[in-house]
Amino acid sequence: MSRSGPARRVILLSGPSGAGKTRLAGRLSQQHGWPVVRLDDFYKEGDDPSLPMLEMGIADWDHLDSFDLDRAVRALEELCRTGRVEVPEYDISTSHVVGRSVVEAGSAPVVLAEGIFAAHAVRPVAGHGLLAAAYCVRQNRWVTFARRLLRDLAERRKPPLVLVRRGLRLCRLEPAIVAEQAALGATPMTPHQAEADARRCVGADS
């Protein structure tokens, strides 16, 4: 991997599950051609003994130890410096990687990385000289609860009762989640605020 200096930088989109990170990344990618890395694809596999579990018998997807931060940061660095990286495709319903895909940056000046643990990548990404901006995408927590539940039910991620219980737990914890991510260096913003700021950051205002 070349160390002559980064050709691109990273915009990190963190925030509570269901807050609109994926939609925001999709809009920015469609409008500007910026590549997207789904950090949720870097979850540990279900048979990994270090994967934290909840009392209800499922993996604790909201615990940092369920996520391979080092591998995700290495992938972002490779994409920024070489313009190409192979990433896993993770299926939460089975708790396993089910495929691989290639993300290419082309001539894009930035890479979008979105996921609930993106704020934890702020320090290591900045340490590599690759950080453009970091946002904690947030909105009304009951809106987030409803959107998350509808998404998870549609994707059949887990049994409905499990999804409702997890959703209510996350709704109660959301203010603390936002505060933690802000402390890690991700600026809390609504999706529209983050979209406008990201465009200004890259000079992509139209």
Buried (B, 14 or more C-beta within 10 A) or exposed (E): EEEEEBBBBBBBBBBBBBBBBBBBBBBBBEEBEBBBBBBBBBBBBBEEEEBEEBEEEBBBBBEEEBBBBEEBBBBBBBBBBBBEBEBBEBBBEEBEBEEEEEBEBEEBBBBBBBBBBBBBBBEBBBEBEBBBBBBBBBBEBEEBBBBBBEBBBEEEBBEEEBBBBBBEEBBEBBEEBBEBBBEBBBBBBBBEBBBEBBBEBBEBEE
